[in-house]
């Protein structure tokens, strides 16, 4: 197939492009590089089935030739990013999704939206199944991301029902791995880089809040399984193995063998207390579940950031 990946120079997007090419597809990656980086896809330059377009998905998209699928991953995706770019985050969720859906409709292509576990907000149901409607503060600082993705989901389903399009919605939970930005504010790169620098590891709140970490190759495999399925979703893509942030900080300190200790800071506004996917639907509908153990995934991620540190980029 010939597949457009919006946000193709981002963390997950670049891994997705790489895997699609490895599976024999042709890939057009589109990115405005606000949070993505050409460094993430530099190794794909010159590939005969890969093309990169520097473009903002909120503007009209022109792609020459046919397309079989549009995979819409474009969006700031970390608290640091969507707090720095709140308007852009809302625009890519609304206008960007509208433009990407319009392109897919014009080309007669299938469409996949990379949504997020943030649509569940600070959940009152645990673990979170796709049937849960969420507990979101629409006017809080995190609301720009939560509501952008909730609107995007509604738009996708409207296009499916009104235009009869073949669409999919994936709700991605915490994903980690190489090519994350050191400064993106998420716990994995923050904790690893602090430990590598010999600094204190900063935990917000008392560290009792929980997260579930899925290695990027597993997330990408789930997205491709969903694309290839006839399931419109939404489908949770994440790792159901849950741990506290404090335990994760201790694990990173042990894995890296650095850091001075753990310090505690005030919890950010609307930070979710619990986060764990119910992946029953992914298992039954897609035949998918994560395979990479946390120890293996962290080893690869630490190695990546150690290399970045040595090059003075971390």
N, C-alpha and C positions, 0 to 999 in steps of 0.2 A: 504494500500500500504506500501511498504518498501521504504523509501526515504532517500537519502544522502543529508545532508546540509553541504556544505563547508562554513567555517567561522561560524560554529555552536556554538562556544563559544563567539562570538562577541555580540554586543548590539542587533541588530535586529535579528541576527541568533539565539541567545538563546531564544528570545521570539517566533520565528518561530518554533523551536524545541518543545517548551512547548505546543504551540497551535496544532501542528500536532499530538503530543501524545494524547492531550485531545480529538482530533477528531477520535482517534482510530488507527492511523497509527503507524508503527514501524519506528524509526528514527536512522540513523547513523550520528553523528556529527563529522566532521573532521576540525581540526584547528591547526595551528602551534603556536598559542598563542603569536604572535608578538604584536598584539593589543587586542586580545581576552583574556579571563580569565576563568579559571576553576570555579571561584567563581560564574560566571553567570549561570553555569549549575550544580552546586553542588547539588541543590535540586532535580535534575533528576537522580542522581547516585542511582543505585540499581533498577531503573524502569525496569521491565522485557522487555519492548519494546524499550529501549534506549541503545545505545552504543556510546562511545566516542573514537576517534582515534586521537592521537597527531601526526600530519603529515603535511608536507608542500605540498600543492596542485600543486606546480610547479614541483614536482618529481613524478615519476610513482606511480599511485594509485592502490592498490590492495584492493578490497572489496570482502570478501567471500560471496557466495550466490547470490541470485537474487536482482535486484533493479528495481523499477517501475518508479522512478523519481530522477533526480539530480537537486538540487536547489543550484546554484553557487553564494554564497554571499561573498566568501573569498576576502578580499582586505582591506588595510588601507582605511579609509573613511573620515578622517578629515584633515584639512590643517596641523595641527601639525604632524600627522602621516605620510602623504605622502610627506611632506617636510623632515622629518627625515629619511624616508625609500623610497627614490625616485626610486632606482633600483628595490627593492622588489615590489613596486607598479606596475611598468611596467611589471615585470616578471609575477606577478599573473594575470594581465589583459591579457597577451599574452600566456605565457607557461601554467599558471594555467587553463585558459579557455580551451586551447587545450587539456590538460590532462583530465579535467573534461568532455569535449565533447567526447573524445575518450572512456572514461569509460562508458558514457551513451550509446554510439553506440554499444560497446561490449556487454552491458547488455540488449540492446533493450529497453532502458528506455527513457522517456521523459526528457527534459532539460529546465530549466529556468535560465536565467541570470539576476541577480540583477544589472542593470545598474544604471545610475544616471542622475539627472538634469544637472550635470556639463557638459554633452555632448553639452548642449546649450551655454556654455561659458558665456560671458557677452552679453546677448541676445539683438538683435535689433528688435525682434518681441515680443509683450507682450499682453496677457499671451502666454506661449509657448505651441503650439500644437506639436504633434508628427511629423508632416510634416515639421517642421522647422529644417534646417540643422545646425544651430548654428553659433556662432561667437567666435571661440576658438583660443587662441594664443598657438601654439604647442610647442614653445620654451621658454615660460615663466615658472616660478616655479610651477604653478598649472598644467601645461601641462602634467606632468607625470601621473596625475590621469585622467584628461579629455581624453587624447589620449589613455590611457590604456583601458578605458571603450569604447571609440569609436571603437578601434581595436577589442575589445571583441565582440561588437555588430556585426561587419562585419564578424567575424569568425563564430558566431552563425548562421547568415543567410547563409553563405557559406556552412556550414554543412547541414542546412535545404534544400538548393537547390541541392547540389551535392549528399548528402547521403540520402535525403528524410526523415530526422529525424523530430520528433515532438518537436519543440522548441518554447520557449517564451522569450520575452525580456521585462522587467519592468524597467522604468526610475523612480527611487525613488527620491522624493523631500525631503526637510528638515524634518527629523523625530526626535522626542524627546520622552523621557520617562525614567523610572527607568532602571538602568544598564548602562547608559552612563557613561563614565569615566570623573571624575572631571577635568582632565588635558588635555582633547582631543582638546581644542581650539575652540569648537563650542559655539555659543552664549548662548544656553540654560544652559548647566552646568557651563559655565564661569560666567554668570550673577547671577545665583542662588547661587553659592558658594561664590562669592564676597559679595553678599548681606547678606548671612548667617554669614560670617566672620566679618561683619561690615566694609567692605572695600568700596572704591569707585568702582562703576560699570564702566568698561572701554568700551567706544564706539569708533569704528574706523571710520575715516572720520567724516562727520557731522551728521551721523545717518539717513540720508535721504534714504539710500539704503533699499530695501524692501526684506522681506522673507515671506514664507508661511509655517506654522508649522503644521505637522500632527502627532498625537499621535501614538505611536508604535503599539498598538493593531489594529488601523485602517490600518496602512501600512501592517502589517502581514495579515490581512483579505484580502487586495487587492492582495497580492502575491499569496495567496491560491486560490482566485477566478480566477486569471490568470492561475495558474497551472491547475485548473480543467476545464478551457475553451478550446476551439479549436482555440483561437486567438493567432497568432504568435507575435503580437505586431509590433513595440514597443508600450507600453501603459504607459502613465504617471500615477504614483501612488503618490498622494500628496493632500494637502488641498488647495483649491483655495482662501481661506480667507487670504488676504495679509495685512501686516502692516510694518511700518518702523522699523528699528532696534532701533531708539531712543524711539519710542513709546513702543516697547517691553521692553526696559530697564526700562522705567518708570513703566510698568505693573509688572515686576519682583520686583522692589523696593517696590511697593504697596503690592504685594502678600506675600512677605517675611516679610515685615515690618522691614527691616534692610538696611544697607548700608549707607555710609556717603553722597553720591551724585554721580553725573555722570561726568566723565572726558573723554576727547576726545584725540585720538591718530591718527597718520597718517594711511591712508587707505592702506592695503596690496596691492601688485602688482596684477593686473588682478582680483581684487575682484568684483564679479558681482554687478551691480547697482540695478538690478531688478530681481526678481525670483518668478514666480507664474505659477502653472500648469494649462493648459486647460485640464479638465478631462472629456470632452464630450465623448471621446472614451471609457473610463473606465465605465462611466454611461451606455452607449448604449451597449457595447460589453460584459461587465462583470456584469452589475447591481450593481456596487460598487460606493460608495462615502463615505467620512469620516463621522463618527457619533459623535465622542467625542468632546465636546466643549473645547476650549482652557482653560477656567477656570478650568474645571474638570481635564484635563490632567496635567496642571501645578500644581494643588494641589497635585496630586499623585507624581509628579516628585520632588516637593519641599520636600515632606515628605520623599522621598527616600534619597535625599541629606542631609536632616537634620539628618537622622539616620547615614549616613556616616560621617558627621561632628562630631557627638557625639562619634563615634568610632575612631576618629582622622585619618580618611582616606580621608576626603574631604578638 
